[in-house]
Amino acid sequence: MTTLHKPLMRILDRYILREHLAPFLLALSVLTFILLMDRLFQLISLFVNKKVPLHTVLELFVLGLPNLVVLTVPMAVLVAVLMTFGRLTQDNEFTALRSSGVSLARLLAAPGAASVLLCLGLFLFSDRLMPEANHAFKNLLMDIHQAKPAINLRENTFISDFPGYSILVRRVDDAKSQLHDITIYEQGTGPTPRAIIAEKGVMTPIPEMQVLRLDLSRGEIHEVDATDPGRYHRMSFARHTINLPLDERIQHQVRTHRGDREMSISMMRRAISGIDSQLVPLRDQRAAAGGLPEWQRQQMDQDIGNRSRQIRSLEVEIQKKLAIPVACVVFVLLGASLGTLTRRGGLGVSAGLSLAFFLLYWVFLIGGEELADRNFVSPALAMWAANILLGACGLALTLVQHFEIRSLPPRAARAAVRRKESP
């Protein structure tokens, strides 16, 4: 088969990369926006209903983006590759190129090299920037909750964020800012707290006084006499007001504790080494604990199990940081083959196929993470199974299409391409 000269191939490589750019940016924007919708409504609620300052809400919005971009970039790559190679096939450009001796494997050289660079960039992004953004996001949320404790009010959950008060609300009406069936324990100077029960209440922030006013309706106050514990007081009220301390200023604080998604790979490896150093003496003690009571042996087994699960969770997160960027390369192989087979370059077909394969990929990740946490499979296999499976499918389809035409004589190959790919 004839081949194009190197200058023409360089032009072709640039042309194919340009064809990928617009679909990639479009898919990345749309997919990120779709994943943002749920979080966007929560942020709007913080601003409108909870009166969180707009600049703080915008900061939360920006800090939440890196966590989503890591997921949407591989999917955008798959959409872009499907659209590009589907359009090339639909417009018979792929037919002309293959008739000229340019194989699918050669056409993948430029997108493949770009996907490798994107993989490296996404890895650095997820390992360096995303943990810091997640840490700052969590810290800011905790700062907001400390400055505006009313945000933490949840139905059927005790809230102890107000000094001296524990509050239980059975039903919260966010639309009217009303609380129903309220129980409050107020710790005074006496040994026992005072219990306040009310049918309804309304919370009103008063920033100038730095208090949160709670107006209660139709309730009772139960209190043990501080001077005579044998006496008990019960008072009914139609209205009762409590001023809860409130600090409206959102003050940024530095917290050193980090979860696994707030760590880089080097941080997680250091954490694993620290937990391992704790496990060694625990296992030695357990091995020599034959004469101890059963409950002590069970406690030691539980401690060993908890630390082992922490190690597995960190190892899973390490493998996930490595596996997700590699999906960019895997999806180039898979998307090019599927694009030439479907012969459709529209956004609908490409987005539908991308969604199906990415859901499959995500099911493998979520299921693998659960299996690895339960010690059924190794963390590496759990996180890399999707890449291995989809990558093998993409490579097989690419090789089949490559050797299917290469094995024929030049004239027969060109005729086979035209017959196979004609509409």
Buried (B, 14 or more C-beta within 10 A) or exposed (E): BEEBEEEEBEEBBEEBBEBBEEBBEBBBEBBBEEBBEEBEEEBEBBBEEBEBBEEBBEBBBEBBBBBBBBBBBBBBBBBBBBBBBBBBBBEBBBBBBBBBBBBBBBBBEBBBBBBBEBBEEBBEBBBEBBBBBBBBBBBBBEBBBBBBBBBBBEEEEEBEBBEEBBBBBEEBEEEEEBBBBBBBBBEEEEEBBBBBBBEBBBBEBEEEEEBBBBBBBBBBBBBBEEEEEEEEEEEEBEEBEBEBBBEBEBEEEEEEEBEBBBBBBEBBBEBBEEBEEEBEEBBEBBEEBEEBEEEEBEEBEEBBEEBBEBBBBBBBBBBBBBBBBBBBBBBBBBBBBBBBBBBBBBBEBBBBBBBEBBEEBEEBBEBBBEBBBEEEBBBBBBBBBBBEBBBEBBBEBBEEBBEBBEEBEEEEBBEBBBEEBEE
